[in-house]
Structures are given as C-alpha cells and as structure tokens.
Amino acid sequence: MADHGPLIAGLLLALVPRLVFHGHGERRKSVAALTWIAAAAVLLLRAVRTAPNDDEVFYLAQSWATRIGDTAGDLPMRSLIFRPLLLPPWPPSAALVAGRAVTVIATLFSALLVPRLVRRAGVHPADAALAGALTLVWLANAADGVVIRPEVFANAGIMLAITLLIAPPARWRAGPATGAAFLALTLAASISHRRLALVPVVLGVWLWSLRRPARAELAWAAGGITAGLLPSFLYVAWADSFASVWYWNWTFVMRHSWARRGGLWLRFPVAPLLVGAVGTAAALLDRRERGPVAPMMAVFWLASTALAIFVPFTLPYALGLWFSLSVALGAWLASRFLPSPASPAGQRVYAAAVGVLGLTPLLGRGVVRLVRSPPPVRSELALIDWLHESADGGKVACVAPYHPIKAANAWRLWNAWWYCYLRDPAFNRELNPGLADMLRSDGARIIEWDPWPEASGYRNVLAYAVANGFLSRREAQAVSLGLRKDYRLVRWNGPLPPRFGGGRFLVLRNRLLDARVVVLPDERIAP
C-alpha cells in the first residue's frame, strides 16, 4: 500500500462503525479478540522473519565480553540479564533464537498488564481488553518488541511496578506489593539508564496517592529499592569500578560519541501522541475524576515523554512504556467520555480511533515487507555460527551483526556504532591502542574485511586504519602484503542484506574452509 494507505484504511473504519459496535450502540467484544489475534500473529511474524539486528548481537557479545573480562564499564544488569542465554553450550544462533523467544514473552507480558491497570481506573471491560491488544500492536510494530534489547525488559519491569502499585493482586498485602513494585522498578532502571529518572517520579507519585503512607509501607518501598540496587553494587564492587561505569555510560557518551546536544532524537508517532496528550490533559483537569489512578498514569506519561525528549539516543525501541501509557490513557478517555451505549457520532469517533491505533500499524510497510520479501534470516544465523566455528576459541575483529558472540575480541569495535560514528582519530587510537599491531600480526583468527561500508564511509578495515591514523597509506600497503601472507579473503556463500557489508572476512590460512564460503583472489586484500 502507499505511504498513506494504512492511515486512510484506518480512518475509513469510521464509515462502518457497525464493525465495532452492535446495532444498539454497545461495544463488540469480538473486536478486542480479533485485535489480540492479529497483534499476536504480527508479533510472531516479526520474531521469525526479522533479521538478526546489530543491537541484539552486540548486547549478547557485550555480555560475553564482560564475562571473560574483555570489557568493563557496562551497566551490570544490562549484561547479567543476557548471561543465561550464553551459558548453555549451544551455538550463537541458538542463543539468538532463545533470546527472541524471551523477548517476545516480555513484550506480551507488558501488553497483558495494560488491561489490569486500566480496569482499576474504571475502564469499561471491552475498552480494557482492546487497550491490551492495541498496546501489543504498537509494541510489536513501533517499539521493535521482538529485538533483544535491554529496553524491552526494562519496559516490562516498569509496567509490572506500576501495575503492582496501582492494581496489586487481591490476595497480596500492601507491604509486599509495594516492595515487589519498587524492586521491579529499580531493576528496570538498572537495566536501562533511560529509566533511571522514573524511580523518583514513581516514588513521588506513589507518596502523593497515599497522602499519609504508613511507616511499614515506606520500609517496604525502601527495601525494594535497596534489593534492586544490590546486584549492581555487588557486581561493580567485585568485578568493575564505579568510575568505569560512570565514564562509559555518561562521560564517553557526552564527550566522544555522536550524541546531539538538543533537538529531538525521534519523531513521536502522531496517533499515540494525540491520544496520550488528550488523555493526560483530561485526567489532570477533569474535576469529576476523584480516583488517583488516571492522574497517576497521566504523570507517568508526562515523565516518559520528557525522558524521550531529553535523554540522548532515545529511539522508537525505547518508547515501550510511552506506547503502553498512551493506549491506557486512550482507553480511560473512551470509557470516561463515551458512554455505553454510544451515540452515532461517538461510534464514528471511536471506530476511527480503533482504526488508526490498530488497523493502520498492522497494515504498515514493515509488516507488508516481511510478508512479501522477508530477509535471509537463516543465512545470517548460519554465518554467525560459521564465524563461531572458525574462531574456535580465538580472538576475532568483527562488527555486529556479523560477530560470533561467544568469542574474545581483538579490538573494541564490535559495536557497529563505534566503528561507524566515532570520528575522532585520537580517541579511536586511544580506544584501540593495539589495532595496528593486530593488523600486522596473525593475532585475530577472523577479521571482518568490509563492515558497514555505507554507514561508516570506510571501504574496508585498512581504510578505517588509515582514516583514523593507525597506519599511513604507505604502511597500509605493506600491511596488506602481510595480510595476504597470513590470511585468505573469503565471502559468505549465501544471501545477506548489503548494508552490513559484503560478508567478506579475512580467515587464517591454517583454517579449514568448506562450501559455506567462497575464496576470493589475494589481490583484493588491498587498502
């Protein structure tokens, strides 16, 4: 469909409100059920057909590198949550598949919490069920809810925390529910630094909702926060340093990376932005709303919006909480101001909202592309396994997503963004002091020859070394002759998306090769 086709299709639902309402104006429960089925189908489609992303390969490789002491300064929980995926003696492709499965479960869990949350705000049962389904639609299609990233798990933790504070299980006492909520919240903030500011916000809103909290509840909240911080503090004290964590998560980002000072990192999707903004305004300004739940959700929405604006590197995949709260506020808005049975005009407005929030993203280009021309997922997974086999426990100089994950690193550039966008030659040399010696020796069993050529602007790794002052042009010519002596240049014998590079690697000459790769002429090993 054309760019505006899905939006037009969603708006056209307003012309046939009988698809959403019964003849007497009551909401059809089947709409929520069908939306859940469609959203779950798209979630599974994306999980199966989305190619390995450089972020998920990087996070798994970073967790492995932290485990073997190759790197330091990472947020402890960000590495530890992925560690269980790497402990079994299975190939890296299996770790990726298992990670995708866990990520899908976390995304589905986040969506399932929304109906429980909004029901406590007095939302109509049909609206609550539909809100969960629409949340899943946006998490799957706009927030990359199938890609293994810390933000997916942080979002699930924060949604669990908010739900436990607002709508705890009936059999739970207030104290344990509060402790569990702040434990989940603090662990989520430990996983993703983008969520750190939510801890004081949630704490302040919770204290406001209680008016006069008992000492026992305050103790449970403090205990939950302490328990959530304990794993990170213990890990840093045992295996890292607070100075290193601060440097790599703040100083490095602000001084050396590509962080912009000011301006938005993303464009908010218009439909959830409008729904969330109107719902927030109504919840905070409606004097008839005496319960605390809707205003609490509104404040959380404002906080998540502010974080998306002011925290660098906030891209759509980090908006899971924002999408969830936007849809939740939309459900509250519909139940509050659209009585049941609904008037004919109200039915049309409601049907249009359902169409834009549900049908439009389900018909988006990303979904259609996955159905018509899926990426070569199997080939990419097989390549990652081949890299692992060929490394055979040795060091590699590869860039995600073409990285064996379970391997030691001969450089610090397995993060694609570092390779592509760190433009300060002096800092690059400080980051990789042994890179020139690595290229002059056979210390790496595999060297990725041409990672990310379009994004980085480097034709190959020798061009990167020259551009960043590791080698002069004359030295690069001499190094290329040495590489021809120690390595063979091979190309992966399978389809690959071009933007990550041509699938070409330097492999030590003593490694046995098979039909999975094609050996290229030595003359191509040149700057």
C-alpha positions as CSV (number, residue, x, y, z in Angstrom):
1,M,0.0,0.0,0.0
2,A,1.1,3.6,-0.4
3,D,2.5,5.5,2.5
4,H,-0.9,7.0,3.4
5,G,-2.8,3.9,2.6
6,P,-2.8,2.3,6.0
7,L,-3.9,5.6,7.6
8,I,-6.7,6.0,5.1
9,A,-7.8,2.4,5.8
10,G,-7.8,3.1,9.5
11,L,-9.9,6.3,9.1
12,L,-12.3,4.5,6.8
13,L,-13.4,2.3,9.7
14,A,-15.4,5.4,10.9
15,L,-17.7,4.9,7.9
16,V,-18.7,1.4,9.1
17,P,-19.0,1.7,12.9
18,R,-21.2,-1.4,12.9
19,L,-17.9,-3.4,12.7
20,V,-17.0,-2.1,16.1
21,F,-20.5,-1.6,17.7
22,H,-23.6,-3.6,17.9
23,G,-26.8,-2.1,16.5
24,H,-27.8,-0.7,19.9
25,G,-24.5,1.0,20.4
26,E,-22.8,-1.5,22.7
27,R,-19.1,-2.3,22.0
28,R,-18.4,-5.6,20.3
29,K,-16.2,-7.8,22.5
30,S,-15.1,-9.6,19.3
31,V,-13.1,-6.5,18.2
32,A,-10.7,-6.9,21.1
33,A,-10.3,-10.6,20.4
34,L,-9.6,-10.1,16.7
35,T,-7.1,-7.4,17.5
36,W,-5.3,-9.6,20.0
37,I,-5.1,-12.4,17.4
38,A,-3.8,-10.0,14.7
39,A,-1.3,-8.4,17.0
40,A,0.0,-11.8,18.3
41,A,0.3,-13.0,14.7
42,V,2.3,-9.9,13.7
43,L,4.5,-10.3,16.8
44,L,5.3,-13.9,15.8
45,L,5.8,-12.9,12.2
46,R,8.3,-10.3,13.2
47,A,10.1,-12.6,15.6
48,V,10.6,-15.3,13.0
49,R,11.3,-13.1,9.9
50,T,13.2,-10.1,11.4
51,A,16.9,-10.5,10.5
52,P,19.5,-10.5,13.3
53,N,19.8,-6.9,14.4
54,D,23.2,-5.4,15.2
55,D,22.0,-4.3,18.6
56,E,20.9,-7.7,19.8
57,V,24.2,-9.3,18.5
58,F,26.1,-6.5,20.2
59,Y,24.3,-6.9,23.5
60,L,24.9,-10.7,23.6
61,A,28.5,-10.2,22.5
62,Q,29.0,-7.5,25.1
63,S,27.6,-9.8,27.8
64,W,30.1,-12.5,26.8
65,A,32.9,-10.0,26.7
66,T,32.1,-8.8,30.2
67,R,32.0,-12.4,31.3
68,I,35.5,-13.1,30.0
69,G,37.0,-9.7,31.1
70,D,37.3,-8.3,27.5
71,T,35.5,-5.1,28.6
72,A,34.3,-3.1,31.6
73,G,32.1,-0.2,32.5
74,D,28.8,-1.7,31.2
75,L,25.7,-1.4,33.4
76,P,25.9,-4.6,35.3
77,M,22.3,-5.7,34.9
78,R,22.4,-4.9,31.2
79,S,25.0,-7.7,30.8
80,L,23.7,-10.0,33.5
81,I,20.2,-10.3,32.1
82,F,21.6,-11.8,28.9
83,R,24.0,-14.1,30.6
84,P,21.6,-17.1,30.9
85,L,21.3,-17.1,27.1
86,L,25.0,-17.6,26.8
87,L,25.6,-20.3,29.5
88,P,24.3,-23.4,27.6
89,P,26.8,-25.0,25.2
90,W,24.7,-24.2,22.2
91,P,25.8,-22.2,19.1
92,P,25.3,-18.4,19.0
93,S,22.3,-18.8,16.6
94,A,20.5,-20.8,19.3
95,A,21.2,-18.0,21.8
96,L,19.7,-15.5,19.4
97,V,16.6,-17.7,18.9
98,A,16.2,-18.2,22.6
99,G,16.7,-14.5,23.2
100,R,14.0,-13.7,20.7
101,A,11.6,-16.1,22.4
102,V,12.2,-14.5,25.8
103,T,11.9,-11.0,24.3
104,V,8.5,-11.9,22.7
105,I,7.3,-13.2,26.1
106,A,8.4,-9.9,27.8
107,T,6.6,-7.9,25.2
108,L,3.4,-9.9,25.5
109,F,3.7,-9.6,29.3
110,S,3.9,-5.8,29.1
111,A,0.7,-5.7,26.9
112,L,-1.2,-8.1,29.2
113,L,-0.6,-5.8,32.2
114,V,-2.4,-2.9,30.5
115,P,-6.0,-4.3,30.8
116,R,-5.5,-4.9,34.6
117,L,-4.1,-1.4,35.0
118,V,-6.9,0.4,33.3
119,R,-9.6,-1.7,34.9
120,R,-8.5,-0.2,38.2
121,A,-9.2,3.2,36.7
122,G,-12.8,2.2,36.0
123,V,-12.4,1.5,32.3
124,H,-15.1,-0.5,30.5
125,P,-14.2,-4.2,30.2
126,A,-14.3,-4.1,26.4
127,D,-12.1,-1.0,26.3
128,A,-9.7,-2.6,28.7
129,A,-9.3,-5.7,26.6
130,L,-8.9,-3.7,23.4
131,A,-6.3,-1.5,25.1
132,G,-4.1,-4.5,25.8
133,A,-4.4,-5.6,22.2
134,L,-3.6,-2.2,20.8
135,T,-0.6,-1.9,23.1
136,L,0.7,-5.2,21.7
137,V,0.2,-3.8,18.2
138,W,2.4,-0.8,19.0
139,L,5.0,-2.7,20.9
140,A,5.4,-5.2,18.1
141,N,5.3,-2.7,15.2
142,A,6.8,0.5,16.5
143,A,8.9,-0.4,19.5
144,D,10.7,-3.4,17.9
145,G,9.3,-5.7,20.6
146,V,11.0,-8.8,19.1
147,V,14.6,-7.5,19.0
148,I,16.7,-8.4,22.0
149,R,17.4,-5.1,23.7
150,P,17.6,-4.1,27.4
151,E,14.7,-1.6,26.9
152,V,12.2,-4.4,26.2
153,F,12.9,-6.0,29.6
154,A,13.1,-2.6,31.3
155,N,9.7,-1.7,29.9
156,A,8.2,-5.0,31.3
157,G,9.7,-4.3,34.7
158,I,8.3,-0.8,34.9
159,M,4.9,-1.9,33.7
160,L,4.9,-4.6,36.4
161,A,6.0,-2.0,39.0
162,I,3.2,0.5,38.1
163,T,0.6,-2.3,38.0
164,L,1.7,-3.6,41.4
165,L,1.4,-0.1,42.9
166,I,-2.0,0.7,41.3
167,A,-3.7,-2.7,40.9
168,P,-1.9,-5.3,43.0
169,P,-3.3,-8.9,43.2
170,A,-6.2,-9.1,45.5
171,R,-4.5,-11.7,47.8
172,W,-1.4,-9.6,48.2
173,R,-0.9,-7.4,51.2
174,A,0.0,-3.7,50.6
175,G,3.6,-4.1,52.0
176,P,4.8,-7.0,49.9
177,A,3.1,-5.5,46.8
178,T,4.9,-2.2,47.4
179,G,8.3,-3.9,47.9
180,A,7.9,-6.0,44.8
181,A,6.9,-2.9,42.8
182,F,10.0,-0.9,43.8
183,L,12.2,-4.0,43.3
184,A,10.9,-4.3,39.7
185,L,11.2,-0.6,39.1
186,T,14.8,-0.4,40.4
187,L,15.9,-3.5,38.4
188,A,14.4,-1.9,35.3
189,A,16.3,1.3,35.9
190,S,19.5,-0.8,36.4
191,I,18.9,-2.5,33.0
192,S,18.3,0.7,31.1
193,H,19.7,4.1,32.2
194,R,16.9,5.7,30.2
195,R,14.6,4.7,33.0
196,L,16.6,5.9,36.0
197,A,14.7,9.2,36.4
198,L,11.4,7.2,36.7
199,V,12.4,5.9,40.1
200,P,12.0,9.3,41.9
201,V,9.0,10.1,39.8
202,V,7.2,6.9,40.6
203,L,8.1,7.2,44.3
204,G,6.8,10.8,44.4
205,V,3.5,9.9,42.7
206,W,3.0,6.9,44.9
207,L,3.6,9.0,48.1
208,W,1.1,11.6,46.7
209,S,-1.5,8.9,46.1
210,L,-1.2,7.6,49.7
211,R,-1.3,11.1,51.3
212,R,-0.1,9.7,54.6
213,P,1.9,6.4,54.0
214,A,2.5,4.2,57.0
215,R,6.0,3.6,58.1
216,A,5.7,-0.1,57.2
217,E,4.9,0.8,53.6
218,L,7.8,3.2,53.4
219,A,10.0,0.5,54.8
220,W,8.8,-1.9,52.1
221,A,9.5,0.6,49.4
222,A,13.0,1.3,50.7
223,G,13.6,-2.4,50.9
224,G,12.5,-2.9,47.3
225,I,14.8,-0.2,46.1
226,T,17.7,-1.5,48.1
227,A,17.2,-5.0,46.9
228,G,17.0,-3.8,43.3
229,L,20.3,-1.9,43.6
230,L,22.2,-4.6,45.4
231,P,23.1,-6.8,42.4
232,S,24.6,-3.9,40.5
233,F,26.5,-2.6,43.5
234,L,27.9,-6.0,44.4
235,Y,28.9,-6.7,40.8
236,V,30.7,-3.3,40.4
237,A,32.5,-3.8,43.7
238,W,33.6,-7.3,42.8
239,A,34.4,-7.1,39.1
240,D,34.4,-3.5,38.0
241,S,34.6,0.1,39.3
242,F,32.1,2.9,39.7
243,A,34.5,5.3,37.9
244,S,34.5,2.9,34.9
245,V,30.7,2.6,34.9
246,W,30.3,6.4,35.1
247,Y,32.8,7.0,32.3
248,W,31.3,4.6,29.8
249,N,27.7,5.5,30.5
250,W,28.0,9.2,30.8
251,T,31.4,10.8,30.1
252,F,32.1,8.8,27.0
253,V,28.6,9.4,25.6
254,M,28.7,13.1,26.1
255,R,32.3,13.8,25.1
256,H,33.2,11.3,22.4
257,S,30.1,9.8,20.9
258,W,27.7,11.1,18.4
259,A,25.2,12.4,21.0
260,R,23.5,15.6,19.8
261,R,23.1,18.5,22.2
262,G,19.5,19.5,22.0
263,G,16.8,18.6,19.5
264,L,14.6,15.5,19.3
265,W,16.1,12.2,18.6
266,L,12.9,10.9,17.2
267,R,9.5,11.8,15.8
268,F,6.7,10.7,18.1
269,P,4.1,8.7,16.2
270,V,1.2,11.1,15.9
271,A,-1.8,8.9,16.8
272,P,-0.5,7.7,20.3
273,L,0.9,11.2,20.9
274,L,-2.5,12.8,20.4
275,V,-4.3,10.1,22.4
276,G,-1.8,10.3,25.2
277,A,-1.8,14.1,25.4
278,V,-5.6,14.4,25.3
279,G,-6.0,11.6,27.9
280,T,-3.3,13.2,30.1
281,A,-5.0,16.6,30.0
282,A,-8.4,15.1,30.7
283,A,-7.1,13.0,33.6
284,L,-5.4,16.0,35.2
285,L,-8.0,18.6,34.6
286,D,-11.3,16.7,35.0
287,R,-12.6,17.7,38.4
288,R,-15.0,14.8,38.4
289,E,-12.1,12.3,38.4
290,R,-11.6,11.6,42.1
291,G,-9.7,8.4,41.9
292,P,-5.9,8.6,41.8
293,V,-5.3,6.0,39.0
294,A,-5.9,8.2,35.9
295,P,-3.9,11.1,37.2
296,M,-1.0,8.8,38.2
297,M,-1.0,7.3,34.6
298,A,-1.0,10.9,33.3
299,V,2.0,11.9,35.3
300,F,3.8,8.7,34.3
301,W,3.0,9.6,30.6
302,L,4.4,13.1,31.0
303,A,7.6,11.7,32.6
304,S,8.1,9.1,29.9
305,T,7.6,11.8,27.3
306,A,10.1,14.1,29.0
307,L,12.6,11.3,29.1
308,A,12.2,10.6,25.4
309,I,12.9,14.3,24.7
310,F,15.8,14.9,27.0
311,V,17.7,11.6,27.2
312,P,20.1,11.1,24.2
313,F,19.7,8.1,21.9
314,T,16.0,7.7,22.7
315,L,14.8,5.9,19.6
316,P,11.4,4.3,19.0
317,Y,12.5,1.0,20.5
318,A,12.9,2.8,23.9
319,L,9.2,4.0,23.8
320,G,7.6,0.9,25.1
321,L,6.4,2.4,28.3
322,W,5.2,5.5,26.4
323,F,3.2,3.5,24.0
324,S,1.6,1.4,26.8
325,L,0.6,4.5,28.8
326,S,-0.7,6.3,25.7
327,V,-3.0,3.5,24.8
328,A,-4.0,3.1,28.5
329,L,-5.0,6.8,28.7
330,G,-6.9,6.4,25.5
331,A,-8.9,3.6,26.9
332,W,-9.7,5.6,30.0
333,L,-10.7,8.6,27.9
334,A,-13.0,6.4,25.8
335,S,-14.7,4.9,28.9
336,R,-14.9,8.3,30.6
337,F,-16.4,10.3,27.8
338,L,-18.1,7.8,25.5
339,P,-20.9,6.2,27.5
340,S,-22.3,2.8,26.6
341,P,-24.5,2.6,24.5
342,A,-22.7,5.2,22.4
343,S,-24.3,7.8,20.2
344,P,-23.9,7.5,16.4
345,A,-21.3,10.3,16.4
346,G,-19.4,8.8,19.3
347,Q,-19.4,5.4,17.5
348,R,-17.7,7.0,14.5
349,V,-15.0,8.7,16.6
350,Y,-14.4,5.5,18.5
351,A,-14.2,3.4,15.3
352,A,-11.8,5.9,13.7
353,A,-9.6,5.8,16.8
354,V,-9.6,2.0,16.7
355,G,-8.7,2.0,13.0
356,V,-5.8,4.5,13.4
357,L,-4.4,2.8,16.5
358,G,-5.0,-0.7,15.4
359,L,-5.5,-1.2,11.7
360,T,-3.0,1.4,10.5
361,P,0.1,0.0,12.1
362,L,-0.9,-3.6,11.2
363,L,-1.0,-2.6,7.6
364,G,2.2,-0.7,7.7
365,R,5.1,-1.1,5.2
366,G,7.2,-3.1,7.7
367,V,4.6,-5.8,8.1
368,V,3.9,-6.0,4.3
369,R,7.6,-6.2,3.6
370,L,8.1,-9.1,5.9
371,V,5.3,-11.0,4.2
372,R,6.3,-10.2,0.6
373,S,10.1,-10.2,0.8
374,P,11.5,-11.5,4.1
375,P,15.2,-11.0,4.8
376,P,17.6,-14.0,4.7
377,V,17.4,-14.8,8.4
378,R,18.7,-18.4,8.1
379,S,21.7,-17.3,6.0
380,E,22.6,-14.7,8.6
381,L,22.2,-17.1,11.5
382,A,24.3,-19.7,9.7
383,L,27.0,-17.0,9.1
384,I,27.2,-16.2,12.8
385,D,27.6,-19.9,13.6
386,W,30.3,-20.3,10.9
387,L,32.2,-17.3,12.5
388,H,32.0,-19.1,15.8
389,E,33.3,-22.3,14.4
390,S,36.1,-20.7,12.5
391,A,37.2,-18.6,15.6
392,D,37.4,-21.9,17.5
393,G,38.1,-20.1,20.8
394,G,40.5,-17.5,19.4
395,K,40.1,-13.7,19.0
396,V,38.1,-12.0,16.3
397,A,37.9,-8.5,14.9
398,C,34.3,-8.4,13.8
399,V,31.5,-5.9,13.9
400,A,27.9,-6.7,14.9
401,P,25.7,-8.2,13.5
402,Y,28.4,-10.4,11.8
403,H,30.0,-11.4,15.1
404,P,30.3,-14.9,16.6
405,I,29.1,-13.6,20.0
406,K,30.9,-16.3,22.1
407,A,34.4,-15.2,21.2
408,A,37.2,-13.0,22.6
409,N,37.8,-9.7,20.8
410,A,41.0,-8.5,19.1
411,W,39.6,-4.9,19.1
412,R,36.9,-2.8,20.8
413,L,34.9,-2.2,17.7
414,W,32.3,-5.0,17.9
415,N,29.7,-2.2,18.4
416,A,28.7,-1.1,14.9
417,W,28.0,2.5,16.1
418,W,31.5,2.8,17.4
419,Y,33.0,1.6,14.1
420,C,30.8,3.8,12.0
421,Y,30.4,7.0,14.0
422,L,33.4,7.6,16.3
423,R,35.1,10.2,14.1
424,D,37.8,11.4,16.5
425,P,41.1,9.8,15.3
426,A,42.9,10.5,18.5
427,F,40.2,8.8,20.6
428,N,39.9,5.9,18.2
429,R,43.6,5.3,18.7
430,E,43.2,5.6,22.5
431,L,40.3,3.1,22.3
432,N,42.2,0.6,20.2
433,P,45.9,1.0,21.0
434,G,46.9,-2.4,19.6
435,L,44.9,-2.3,16.4
436,A,47.9,-1.6,14.1
437,D,49.8,-4.4,15.7
438,M,46.8,-6.7,15.3
439,L,46.7,-6.0,11.6
440,R,50.4,-6.6,11.3
441,S,50.2,-10.0,13.0
442,D,48.0,-13.0,12.9
443,G,46.6,-12.4,16.4
444,A,43.0,-12.4,15.2
445,R,41.6,-15.6,13.7
446,I,39.0,-13.7,11.8
447,I,38.9,-10.1,10.6
448,E,35.8,-8.7,9.1
449,W,37.0,-7.0,5.9
450,D,34.3,-4.5,5.0
451,P,31.8,-3.9,7.8
452,W,29.1,-1.3,7.3
453,P,30.7,0.4,4.2
454,E,27.9,2.9,3.5
455,A,27.3,4.0,7.1
456,S,30.9,4.2,8.1
457,G,32.3,5.5,4.8
458,Y,35.3,3.1,5.0
459,R,35.9,0.7,2.1
460,N,37.5,-1.8,4.4
461,V,39.3,-2.1,7.7
462,L,42.6,-0.8,6.2
463,A,40.7,2.3,5.1
464,Y,39.5,2.7,8.6
465,A,43.0,2.3,10.0
466,V,44.3,5.0,7.6
467,A,41.5,7.4,8.2
468,N,42.0,7.2,12.0
469,G,45.8,7.5,11.9
470,F,46.6,3.9,12.9
471,L,48.5,3.5,9.6
472,S,49.8,5.8,6.9
473,R,48.9,5.0,3.3
474,R,52.3,3.5,2.7
475,E,52.1,1.4,5.9
476,A,48.7,0.2,4.8
477,Q,50.1,-1.1,1.6
478,A,52.8,-3.0,3.5
479,V,50.3,-4.4,5.9
480,S,48.1,-5.6,3.1
481,L,51.0,-7.7,1.8
482,G,51.4,-9.2,5.3
483,L,47.7,-10.0,5.5
484,R,47.9,-11.8,2.2
485,K,50.6,-14.0,3.7
486,D,48.7,-14.9,6.8
487,Y,45.0,-14.8,5.7
488,R,42.7,-15.7,2.9
489,L,39.9,-13.4,1.9
490,V,36.5,-15.2,1.8
491,R,33.0,-14.3,1.0
492,W,29.9,-15.8,2.7
493,N,28.2,-18.1,0.1
494,G,24.7,-17.0,0.9
495,P,22.3,-14.1,0.6
496,L,22.9,-11.2,3.0
497,P,21.5,-7.6,3.3
498,P,24.0,-5.2,1.8
499,R,24.0,-2.5,4.4
500,F,26.0,-4.6,6.9
501,G,28.8,-5.2,4.4
502,G,29.6,-7.7,1.7
503,G,30.0,-10.7,4.1
504,R,33.8,-10.8,3.4
505,F,36.3,-11.9,6.0
506,L,40.0,-12.5,6.4
507,V,40.5,-16.0,7.8
508,L,43.8,-17.5,8.8
509,R,45.3,-19.8,6.1
510,N,45.5,-22.7,8.5
511,R,41.7,-22.8,9.0
512,L,39.8,-25.4,7.0
513,L,37.2,-24.0,4.7
514,D,34.1,-25.6,3.1
515,A,31.4,-24.7,0.6
516,R,29.8,-22.2,3.0
517,V,32.4,-19.6,1.9
518,V,34.0,-18.6,-1.5
519,V,37.7,-17.8,-1.5
520,L,38.5,-14.6,-3.3
521,P,41.7,-13.6,-5.0
522,D,44.5,-12.4,-2.7
523,E,44.9,-9.2,-4.8
524,R,41.6,-8.0,-3.3
525,I,43.4,-7.6,0.1
526,A,44.4,-4.0,-0.5
527,P,43.6,-0.6,1.0
